[in-house]
């Protein structure tokens, strides 16, 4: 009997959404192998999990490709990256490089997180970089690209972000009057949407809106 279970690769598995997604992938009966590409160990043990510590600037692609699905949850801040160039590397260059590798090895679905309101026309640096990533991903013409655009993410981060804490507090108070297009969304809801949509059969380039993710949760 043919085994229809899939293999998946996840980037950013230690982050807010990535850590939730990794747990979902490991628990899912749809996968028999999960490759986590990391800079430092995750301290997780699981029969399905294959951890690969790599240099993101010079990855050895053959160590973790081919896989059926790729989930990109990479993301940083200017403060953490320490420069705009480093931010671009993490939020644009690395995801795009893995997308290109996904195309080369015929990955069926490439999923990535950007943000609500991103655009190449945006005057905000963050939104502009994410918008540029989306545009470049679309031009790659993968079999299936799923771009998830969450609004403000709710959940417990490892690092403290004052501005985000203030924003989350305000978002919780006003959630009842905020349209679902802009309403803050929990990181687990985004992770669950990524898993569900990877088996939706969508082809081509697809935007998964914050509103739609709220409807799924």
C-alpha positions in Angstrom: 0.0 0.0 0.0 1.4 3.4 -1.0 2.3 5.8 1.7 0.8 9.2 0.9 2.3 11.0 3.9 4.3 14.1 3.1 7.7 15.6 4.1 8.0 19.2 5.2 10.8 21.7 5.8 10.3 24.6 8.3 12.4 27.7 8.7 12.0 29.9 11.8 10.9 27.0 14.0 11.9 28.8 17.2 9.8 31.9 16.5 6.4 32.9 17.6 4.4 31.3 14.7 7.1 28.8 13.8 7.2 27.1 17.2 3.4 26.6 17.1 3.6 25.4 13.5 6.4 22.9 14.3 4.2 21.3 17.0 1.3 21.0 14.6 3.5 19.5 11.9 4.9 16.9 14.3 1.4 16.0 15.6 -0.1 15.8 12.1 -0.8 12.4 10.6 -0.2 13.9 7.1 3.6 14.0 7.6 6.2 11.4 8.2 9.3 13.7 8.2 9.8 17.3 9.4 13.1 19.0 8.6 13.8 22.0 10.8 16.5 24.3 9.4 18.1 26.1 12.4 21.0 28.3 13.5 20.9 26.8 17.0 19.4 23.6 18.5 15.7 23.5 19.3 16.0 21.1 22.2 13.1 19.0 20.9 13.2 15.3 20.4 10.7 13.6 18.1 10.8 10.6 15.8 9.7 12.7 12.8 12.0 15.6 13.4 15.3 16.0 11.5 17.2 19.1 12.8 19.7 20.7 10.4 22.0 23.4 11.7 23.1 25.5 8.7 24.9 28.6 7.6 22.0 30.5 5.9 24.4 32.4 3.7 25.9 29.1 2.3 23.3 26.3 2.7 24.0 22.8 1.5 20.7 22.3 -0.2 21.1 18.6 -0.8 21.0 18.0 3.0 17.3 18.8 3.3 15.8 18.8 -0.3 13.7 17.4 -1.8 10.6 17.8 0.4 6.9 18.2 -0.4 6.1 21.3 1.6 8.2 24.3 2.7 7.0 26.6 5.6 8.9 29.8 5.9 8.4 31.6 9.3 11.6 33.6 9.2 11.4 37.2 10.5 13.3 39.7 12.6 13.3 43.3 13.7 15.7 46.2 12.9 16.7 46.2 16.5 17.5 42.5 16.5 19.1 42.6 13.0 21.1 45.7 13.9 21.0 47.1 10.4 18.7 47.4 7.4 21.0 45.2 5.4 20.8 42.4 7.9 17.0 42.8 8.1 16.7 42.4 4.3 18.8 39.3 4.5 16.5 37.6 7.0 13.1 38.8 5.8 13.8 38.9 2.0 17.0 37.2 0.8 16.8 33.9 2.8 13.1 33.2 2.1 13.6 34.0 -1.6 16.7 31.7 -1.7 14.7 28.8 -0.1 11.8 29.5 -2.5 14.2 29.2 -5.5 15.6 25.9 -4.1 12.0 24.7 -3.6 11.3 25.3 -7.3 14.5 23.5 -8.3 13.5 20.4 -6.2 9.9 20.5 -7.3 8.4 21.3 -3.9 4.6 21.2 -4.3 3.8 24.0 -1.8 5.8 27.0 -0.5 4.2 28.9 2.4 5.5 32.1 3.8 4.5 34.7 6.4 4.5 38.4 5.4 2.1 40.9 7.0 -1.1 42.8 6.4 -0.6 46.0 4.4 2.7 45.1 2.7 3.5 46.7 -0.6 6.5 47.6 -2.7 5.0 51.1 -2.8 5.0 51.5 1.0 7.1 54.2 2.6 7.5 52.0 5.7 10.7 50.0 5.4 9.3 46.8 6.9 6.2 46.8 4.6 8.3 47.7 1.6 10.8 44.8 2.2 7.9 42.3 2.7 6.2 43.7 -0.4 9.3 43.2 -2.4 9.6 39.6 -1.2 6.0 38.9 -2.3 6.6 40.4 -5.7 9.8 38.3 -6.2 8.1 35.1 -5.0 5.3 35.7 -7.5 7.8 36.0 -10.3 9.4 32.7 -9.4 6.2 31.0 -10.5 6.3 28.0 -8.1 3.7 25.2 -8.3 1.9 26.7 -5.3 2.9 29.8 -3.3 0.8 30.6 -0.2 1.5 34.0 1.3 0.0 34.6 4.8 -0.7 38.2 5.7 -1.5 38.4 9.5 -2.2 41.6 11.3 -0.7 42.1 14.7 0.4 38.8 16.2 -0.8 37.7 19.6 1.2 35.2 21.6 4.1 35.0 24.1 7.5 35.9 22.5 10.9 35.0 24.0 12.0 38.6 23.7 10.3 41.7 25.1 9.0 44.2 22.5 7.7 47.3 24.3 5.9 48.8 21.2 4.3 45.5 20.4 3.2 45.0 24.0 1.4 48.4 23.9 -0.1 47.6 20.5 -1.4 44.2 21.7 -3.0 45.7 24.8 -4.8 48.3 22.7 -5.8 45.6 20.2 -7.4 43.4 22.9 -9.4 46.3 24.2 -10.7 47.3 20.8 -11.0 43.9 19.2 -14.8 43.9 19.3 -15.0 47.0 17.1 -12.0 46.2 14.8 -12.9 44.6 11.4 -11.4 41.1 11.0 -9.2 42.5 8.1 -7.1 44.4 10.7 -7.9 42.6 14.0 -5.0 41.1 15.9 -4.6 37.3 15.4 -3.1 34.7 17.6 0.0 33.0 16.4 -1.6 29.6 16.7 -4.4 30.6 14.4 -1.8 31.6 11.8 0.1 28.3 12.2 -3.2 26.3 11.9 -4.1 28.2 8.7 -0.7 27.4 7.2 -1.2 23.7 7.9 -4.7 23.6 6.5 -4.0 25.7 3.4 -1.0 23.5 2.5 -3.5 20.7 1.8 -6.1 22.9 0.1 -5.0 22.1 -3.4 -4.4 25.8 -4.3 -2.0 26.3 -7.2 -0.2 29.4 -8.4 0.4 32.5 -6.3 -2.1 33.0 -3.4 -2.6 35.6 -0.7 -4.1 34.3 2.5 -5.6 37.4 4.2 -5.9 38.1 7.9 -9.7 38.1 7.5 -9.7 34.7 6.0 -7.4 33.3 8.7 -9.9 34.6 11.3 -12.7 32.8 9.5 -10.7 29.5 9.6 -10.0 29.8 13.4 
